[in-house]
Amino acid sequence: MSTTIRPAPSAGSVLDAIERRAWRIRLPTRRLIVVLAGATAGAVIVASLTAAWVAARNNATIHEARVEGLGVASAATQFRTSLAAADAEAFGSLISGGIAIPPADQNAAGSEETYATHLEDASKALADAALAGTSDDARDLRALSAGLTEYSGLVESARANSLQGFPVGASYMGLAHQLASNELVPTANHLRREGEQRVASAAKSVSGPLGVLAIVLLMVAALAVIGASAVIAGRTRRMLHPALVAAAVFALVSTAVMAFGIARQFTQLRSAATNEVDTYFDTNDISYALAQARVNEISAVAARGSGAPLYDQFHQGTETLDDLVEGTDLAGPVKRYEDGAAAVEHKDMAGDNQGAAAIALTGDSATGYQAAADAVTSDVEQAGDALADRIDGAEAASIPPLVPLGLGALAAGLAAAGILYRGRRYR
Amino acid sequence: MSELSQRSRGWIFGGAAAVVVVAGLVLAPLVISPVDVPPDLPGPTTTTPSAPTTVAPATSPDQCGGRDPADPYRSLQPSGPATPDVPAGSFMAAIQANGRLRVGVSPTTLLFSSVNPGTGVFEGFDDDIAREVSRALFGTPDQVEFVAIPQTDRVAALKDGRVDMVASTFSINCTRLQDIQFSSEYFRAGQRMLVPKDLGATPDATAALTLTDLSQKAVDAGKRARVCAANGSTSLGVLDDQPEDLDVVAAGSHTECLARLQRGEIDAVSTDDTILAGMAAQDPNVTLAGPQITTEHYGLGLPAGHDDWVRYVNAVLADVKSSGRWAQIYDQWLLGPLSPTTPAPPQVEYAG
């Protein structure tokens, strides 16, 4: 068999046309076959390595988004919610003189126990955030940790002094509330936003230029296999070798796996970063707004006759709360609490501060708040579970790097083998 | 040949177009579904206490509610014995018709006015003085509705008609007299300091410390003395006027100053000794120190434009002082914490 270059045939079938074009390549057939085998296998290997690297990188990005993004954001939100709930309980001591308030419902926990539970939840959330956080979060986490310790110390000072009848107890409670409202809550909000930014950035990164590059390279590799097959068919006047067909199929499958994998990762992350996270944050916002309303109500009663501006604040807060719960199953419990608080305000403004305090601590207001808080807590837990499922879904969308690598290796081997097999008779 | 060539070109272009379409379908959702990265939020906010304000002294009666700026403590002559039998149409009659005397008080000034956490009842010297006014008006000391008002709200509460009277360690001065009236003086106090007991070498040395000593100690330690007073109090302006280089800290209330002193955030609290005595009663580790740097004349705050009410209250105060009731109330709340003996009530003169 000759290895010289010969002119292309002048007419015929599709194969003739391919043959004509194949012969335009001014290389001896043997050399052309070797070059094609090497170039095709190389293209497939480069594309596969790139795809494997991008897959590994995306997996790491998703893991980071799950842990350092959603983990931090949800822990910071839980911290804020628990702190606000603890603050609302602790504020009760302002009008009860630091004496533990008996629960309105005999089966329910007392105020001191409830306060301790909320504080413990805040502490746990902080520990979760610390486990998930990055070095960028260290400053916020240190501030929250030190602040929570200081907050609990101030509340204990408030209790101890109030129990002895010392007015300085109210000032300690005020300092604790200031610390929570002016420093801890904004810091927790900042941390939450950092986490949200990480998730959104991860979703952008996963579908970014590198993912597109990997897919384009895989397509180029698949085209290279197809093109090489055509050239070989033209030069040898023999139809496609099964190994080349298999190589092309593997290259296309690898492309499809990467393309749809990346698309799914993006979709899952985007959904986690919007739907479930939004729901989770919304329910936490309701919990926070409810606790703040309770703080304002108690503060108004504690003002002993001068609570009108604080009742105004309470009403402003409940307007926001009403907007948040509108159309949800929480609207009913929240409305019942607001009705109880309205009775407190009515009695207080009529000059019966002690009567108002009684309703606020053990009457309809207290039971209404507890019922609403329980309902919101239940919703927060459900939203948290849904978010966890979505996060798991995002992680399940990860592409094992071995998949594009394995498919690529198979495609490269088969392509090279197929091309060389066709050229075995050319010397 | 050209037909074949066109056909082959069709295959090639068709294949390329298919690849482009597939790539477009795969990549399009990624490109057209941007994820908004949420903007950053500001960090924690810090509050800055308002700076103390110094009011220029009044020079004419116009700037002192019609009183002599050199002696603004002279109130109106009492209107005879104060009894429940009041003239129809008077301010007292309106209070009786309302069924209760609304009195603005402090909820946090131990010894003068604070809430007993066990009973929820307001207790202290000022509260008992208010009860005496109730006794005169209604024949019983219990027809009082105590309304807790912050220091900064005392004048506004009277102007707005939220209360009929303010009994809250309320110093008579020309600035306030431009908006409200005052009864005759019923208590005399002075601004001093509250410091940690171990600030001096001995308890006596601590008690003798002056603002100058405190400032010098701070300078020796390489800092400025941090002295706290409540926002809206005259004490804040007095501190600002002192020659010593002080770091004056304005707090939301006097008791917040005590909390800050206990936490080591400040070196001293400076306000009326009456208030400081109540703070000392809450903490065995602090003590009053230094001489009085001002003299404060306490009067009951009353709404402007009701001279009949001012004269009636002055009559009650005159009765309380002359009957020995004033001394009884003093002994109940202040004997010991404020002074070792019962002083005589302040002697007053009236303007007319």
Interface residues (C-beta under 8 A of the other chain):
Chain A: S10 A11 G12 S13 V14 D16 A17 I18 R21 S96 G97 G98 I99 A143 S157 N161 S162 L163 Q164 G165 F166 P167 V168 A170 S171 Y172 G174 L175 Q178 N182 E183 L184 P186 T187 N189 H190 R193 E196 Q197 A200 S201 A203 K204 S207 G211 V212 I215 V216 M219 L223 I226 A259 F260 I262 A263 F266 T267 L269 R270 A273 A303 R304 G305 S306 G351 N353 Q354 A357
Chain B: M1 L4 S5 R7 S8 W11 G15 V19 A23 V26 L27 P29 L30 V31 S33 P34 V35 D36 V37 P38 P39 D40 L41 P42 G43 P44 T45 T46 T47 R100 R102 G104 P107 T108 T109 L110 S114 V115 N116 P117 G118 G120 E145 F146 V147 A148 I149 P150 D153 A157 R162 G252 S253 T255 E256 L258 A259 Q262 G278 M279 Q282 D283
